Every structure is written in structure tokens, then in C-alpha cells.
Amino acid sequence: EILEAAVKGCPSWAISFVRKAEVPLLELAMRESVDMAQKSGLLKGPWEILEGYLVEDIIRMDLELQNFQPAQTRRDMKSLAETKDTADEISSAAQAIPEEVRQRLW
């Protein structure tokens, strides 16, 4: 309640809520903003810098997904083949049982 009043009452809209996970990035962005202003006179706000960080993360994740390939080892392929063979054997055995017996089994 107190925080909401502070956010609403701030005349310069300088207070806002952020997700807890973004706090470390925002602190880093604030330091970077101050450093840029002191070193080069460039005025870039922490929110703009934070947005850049988040966009970079999205791009990085997208690139990782583009290069993602599920692991397929020979062991995986052998396991798949064995599973298929077992399923085929079960199916063949089930087909050998007379229909009325199969219905009672289910």
C-alpha cells in the first residue's frame, strides 16, 4: 500500500515496479548509465540500457534455439530400435490370441 502510494505520488514518474529477477540487471544498467554520462557525456537512461540487455538475451536465446539439435546417439537409436522390436513382438503375440480371449483379457 505504501509502495503503491509512492509510485502514484511521484511527480516525475521515477518510481516503478520491476520483477525481482530484473533488479540485478537494472542495477548494472544504472551503473552503466552513470559511467557513460561521466566518461562521454552520453545520456542514456538505465531503462533504455535494461531494455537493450533484455533484447540481447532474447536474441541470444533465439540463436541457441536455432542451433539446437536433440541428442541422438547410437545408444539412443539402439534403444529406439529395441523398443520398436519389443512392441512388434507384443503386437504379434496379441494377434495370435483368439479374439474372444483378447476381449476378456482387456
Secondary structure as GFF3:
##gff-version 3
##sequence-region A 1 106
A	DSSP	alpha_helix	2	9	.	.	.	ID=ss1
A	DSSP	three_ten_helix	20	22	.	.	.	ID=ss2
A	DSSP	alpha_helix	23	40	.	.	.	ID=ss3
A	DSSP	alpha_helix	46	66	.	.	.	ID=ss4
A	DSSP	alpha_helix	74	96	.	.	.	ID=ss5
A	DSSP	alpha_helix	99	105	.	.	.	ID=ss6
###
